[in-house]
């Protein structure tokens, strides 16, 4: 009985020490994080004919939309960061219209359900190629206002919702695990190629399937979309007329 009690007390002591050690490590690594900080981003439009926009949050909720008509900026908005993150900017708007924003984390671990929010607007007047790379998070792209004609969006884990424009666009959307939802104009001429993977495709009745492609026949904008979804759901929606 005495030996059993000694073993039990010793085990509980070791468990208590382990909990204390893990708590200390978590605090040092940044598991107990405070509120995010916000940095403003504003890139003036120098009159370039085309913009190249690269956005690379690591863990974040990313929203991209159009700036108001007549805006004198190529890109404007705010970027929220976790305490251990820093924002790297590579901007040469006066040359080739290059804008690159990347969040990088220093050593440590930060925990967030969706991550901080990146809320950015693009010029409605300058054609642009948009590249997005996220680790974990939600991506919400409203391309009905910006003149984005090329889109490459990669999210390792998370949701991507894209409202496609009424002008010609070529896009590639990739995810290892998550949900991709495309909302296309009612009169668009659409082809969506969906690569092999453990995913389910849910398409509105207006879409016509041919092998691994889904088509929507219209006399509006030509939209060519390639979807690469390893695991998850692909949703194809047709906007109301």
C-alpha positions as CSV (number, residue, x, y, z in Angstrom):
1,X,0.0,0.0,0.0
2,X,2.8,2.4,0.9
3,X,4.7,1.6,-2.3
4,X,1.5,2.2,-4.4
5,X,1.0,5.5,-2.6
6,X,4.6,6.5,-3.3
7,X,4.3,5.7,-7.0
8,X,1.1,7.6,-7.2
9,X,2.6,10.7,-5.5
10,X,5.6,10.5,-7.7
11,X,3.6,10.3,-10.9
12,X,1.4,13.2,-9.9
13,X,4.6,15.3,-9.1
14,X,6.0,14.5,-12.5
15,X,2.7,15.4,-14.2
16,X,2.6,18.7,-12.3
17,X,6.2,19.5,-13.4
18,X,5.4,18.6,-17.0
19,X,2.4,20.9,-17.0
20,X,4.5,23.8,-15.5
21,X,7.2,23.1,-18.1
22,X,4.7,23.1,-21.0
23,X,3.1,26.3,-19.8
24,X,6.5,28.0,-19.7
25,X,7.4,26.8,-23.1
26,X,4.0,27.9,-24.5
27,X,4.4,31.3,-23.0
28,X,7.9,31.7,-24.4
29,X,6.8,30.5,-27.8
30,X,4.0,32.9,-28.0
31,X,1.0,30.6,-27.6
32,X,-0.6,33.1,-25.2
33,X,-0.7,36.0,-27.7
34,X,-2.1,39.4,-27.3
35,X,-4.2,41.3,-29.8
36,X,-2.9,41.8,-33.4
37,X,-1.4,45.0,-34.5
38,X,-2.5,46.8,-37.7
39,X,-0.3,48.4,-40.4
40,X,-1.7,50.6,-43.1
41,X,-0.7,50.0,-46.7
42,X,-1.1,52.6,-49.5
43,X,0.6,52.5,-52.9
44,X,0.0,55.4,-55.2
45,X,-0.8,54.9,-58.8
46,X,2.1,56.4,-60.9
47,X,0.2,55.8,-64.1
48,X,1.5,52.4,-65.0
49,X,-0.2,50.3,-67.6
50,X,-0.3,47.1,-65.5
51,X,0.2,46.1,-61.9
52,X,1.8,42.9,-60.5
53,X,0.3,42.3,-57.0
54,X,1.6,39.5,-54.7
55,X,0.0,38.9,-51.3
56,X,1.5,36.3,-49.0
57,X,-0.1,36.1,-45.5
58,X,0.9,33.1,-43.5
59,X,-2.2,32.7,-41.3
60,X,-4.8,35.3,-42.1
61,X,-8.3,36.2,-43.3
62,X,-7.7,37.9,-46.6
63,X,-10.2,40.2,-48.2
64,X,-9.6,41.8,-51.6
65,X,-12.1,44.2,-53.2
66,X,-12.2,47.2,-55.5
67,X,-11.2,50.7,-54.4
68,X,-13.7,53.5,-55.2
69,X,-13.9,54.7,-58.7
70,X,-11.4,57.5,-59.4
71,X,-9.0,56.4,-56.7
72,X,-5.4,57.5,-57.1
73,X,-4.0,54.3,-55.5
74,X,-3.0,51.0,-57.0
75,X,-3.5,49.3,-53.6
76,X,-4.8,50.6,-50.3
77,X,-6.0,49.1,-47.0
78,X,-4.8,47.5,-43.8
79,X,-2.9,44.5,-42.7
80,X,-3.2,43.0,-39.3
81,X,-0.3,40.9,-37.9
82,X,0.3,38.5,-35.1
83,X,2.7,39.7,-32.4
84,X,5.6,37.7,-33.8
85,X,5.0,38.6,-37.5
86,X,6.6,41.3,-39.5
87,X,5.4,42.7,-42.8
88,X,7.9,42.7,-45.7
89,X,7.1,45.1,-48.5
90,X,8.6,45.0,-52.0
91,X,7.1,47.9,-53.9
92,X,8.2,49.3,-57.2
93,X,5.0,50.9,-58.5
94,X,6.9,53.5,-60.6
95,X,8.5,50.8,-62.7
96,X,6.6,47.6,-63.5
97,X,3.8,48.2,-61.0
98,X,5.2,45.6,-58.7
99,X,3.6,45.3,-55.2
100,X,4.5,42.4,-52.9
101,X,3.4,42.1,-49.3
102,X,4.5,39.1,-47.2
103,X,4.0,38.3,-43.6
104,X,7.0,36.5,-42.0
105,X,7.0,34.9,-38.5
106,X,9.9,35.0,-36.2
107,X,10.7,32.0,-34.0
108,X,7.8,30.9,-31.9
109,X,4.2,29.7,-32.3
110,X,1.1,31.9,-32.5
111,X,-2.3,30.4,-32.3
112,X,-5.3,31.9,-34.2
113,X,-8.5,30.3,-35.5
114,X,-8.7,32.4,-38.7
115,X,-5.7,34.6,-38.1
116,X,-5.7,38.4,-38.4
117,X,-7.5,40.2,-41.2
118,X,-5.9,41.6,-44.3
119,X,-8.4,44.1,-45.9
120,X,-7.1,45.5,-49.2
121,X,-8.5,47.3,-52.1
122,X,-7.2,47.3,-55.7
123,X,-7.5,50.0,-58.3
124,X,-10.6,49.7,-60.6
125,X,-8.7,51.4,-63.4
126,X,-5.4,49.5,-63.8
127,X,-5.2,45.9,-65.2
128,X,-3.5,43.6,-62.8
129,X,-2.2,40.1,-62.2
130,X,-2.9,38.9,-58.7
131,X,-1.0,36.2,-56.9
132,X,-1.9,35.0,-53.5
133,X,-0.2,32.5,-51.2
134,X,-1.7,31.6,-47.8
135,X,-0.8,28.9,-45.3
136,X,-4.0,28.7,-43.3
137,X,-6.9,31.1,-43.5
138,X,-9.9,32.3,-45.4
139,X,-9.6,34.1,-48.8
140,X,-12.5,36.3,-50.0
141,X,-11.9,37.9,-53.4
142,X,-14.4,40.2,-55.0
143,X,-13.0,40.7,-58.5
144,X,-16.1,42.4,-60.0
145,X,-14.5,45.9,-59.6
146,X,-10.8,45.5,-60.0
147,X,-9.3,44.8,-63.5
148,X,-7.7,41.6,-62.5
149,X,-7.2,39.5,-65.6
150,X,-4.9,36.9,-64.2
151,X,-5.3,35.2,-60.8
152,X,-3.2,32.6,-59.1
153,X,-4.4,31.7,-55.6
154,X,-2.9,29.0,-53.4
155,X,-4.2,28.2,-49.9
156,X,-2.8,25.1,-48.1
157,X,-5.7,24.9,-45.7
158,X,-8.8,27.0,-45.7
159,X,-11.6,28.5,-47.8
160,X,-11.4,30.5,-51.0
161,X,-14.4,32.4,-52.2
162,X,-14.0,34.2,-55.5
163,X,-16.6,36.4,-57.2
164,X,-15.5,36.4,-60.8
165,X,-15.6,39.6,-63.0
166,X,-17.6,40.4,-66.1
167,X,-14.3,40.8,-68.1
168,X,-12.0,38.0,-69.4
169,X,-10.0,36.2,-66.8
170,X,-7.6,33.3,-66.5
171,X,-7.3,31.8,-63.0
172,X,-5.7,28.9,-61.1
173,X,-7.0,28.0,-57.6
174,X,-5.2,25.5,-55.5
175,X,-5.7,24.0,-52.1
176,X,-4.4,20.9,-50.2
177,X,-7.5,20.8,-48.0
178,X,-10.4,23.2,-48.0
179,X,-13.3,24.7,-49.9
180,X,-13.2,26.6,-53.1
181,X,-16.3,28.5,-54.2
182,X,-16.7,30.3,-57.5
183,X,-19.5,32.8,-58.2
184,X,-19.7,33.6,-61.9
185,X,-21.7,36.2,-63.8
186,X,-25.0,35.0,-65.1
187,X,-24.0,35.6,-68.8
188,X,-20.4,34.5,-68.6
189,X,-18.8,31.9,-70.9
190,X,-17.1,29.7,-68.3
191,X,-14.9,26.7,-68.3
192,X,-13.8,25.2,-64.9
193,X,-11.3,22.3,-65.0
194,X,-11.2,20.4,-61.8
195,X,-8.1,18.2,-61.2
196,X,-8.2,14.8,-59.5
197,X,-8.4,14.6,-55.8
198,X,-10.6,13.6,-52.8
199,X,-13.1,16.4,-53.4
200,X,-16.7,16.9,-54.1
201,X,-18.0,19.2,-56.8
202,X,-21.4,21.0,-56.2
203,X,-22.4,22.9,-59.4
204,X,-25.6,24.9,-60.1
205,X,-27.9,23.3,-62.7
206,X,-26.8,25.8,-65.4
207,X,-23.3,24.2,-65.5
208,X,-22.8,21.4,-68.1
209,X,-20.2,18.7,-67.2
210,X,-17.9,17.1,-69.7
211,X,-15.4,14.8,-68.0
212,X,-13.4,16.8,-65.5
213,X,-14.7,20.1,-66.8
214,X,-17.7,22.2,-66.0
215,X,-19.0,24.6,-68.6
216,X,-21.4,27.5,-68.6
217,X,-22.3,28.8,-72.0
218,X,-22.9,32.5,-72.3
219,X,-22.1,35.5,-74.5
220,X,-20.4,37.5,-71.8
221,X,-16.9,37.4,-70.4
222,X,-14.6,34.4,-71.1
223,X,-13.5,32.9,-67.8
224,X,-11.0,30.0,-67.8
225,X,-10.4,28.5,-64.3
226,X,-8.3,25.6,-63.2
227,X,-9.0,24.2,-59.8
228,X,-6.6,21.9,-58.0
229,X,-8.2,20.6,-54.8
230,X,-6.5,17.8,-52.9
231,X,-9.3,17.3,-50.4
232,X,-12.5,19.3,-49.8
233,X,-15.3,20.8,-51.7
234,X,-15.6,22.8,-55.0
235,X,-18.7,24.9,-55.3
236,X,-19.8,26.5,-58.6
237,X,-22.5,29.1,-58.4
238,X,-24.2,31.2,-61.1
239,X,-25.1,34.7,-60.0
240,X,-28.7,35.8,-60.5
241,X,-29.6,37.5,-63.8
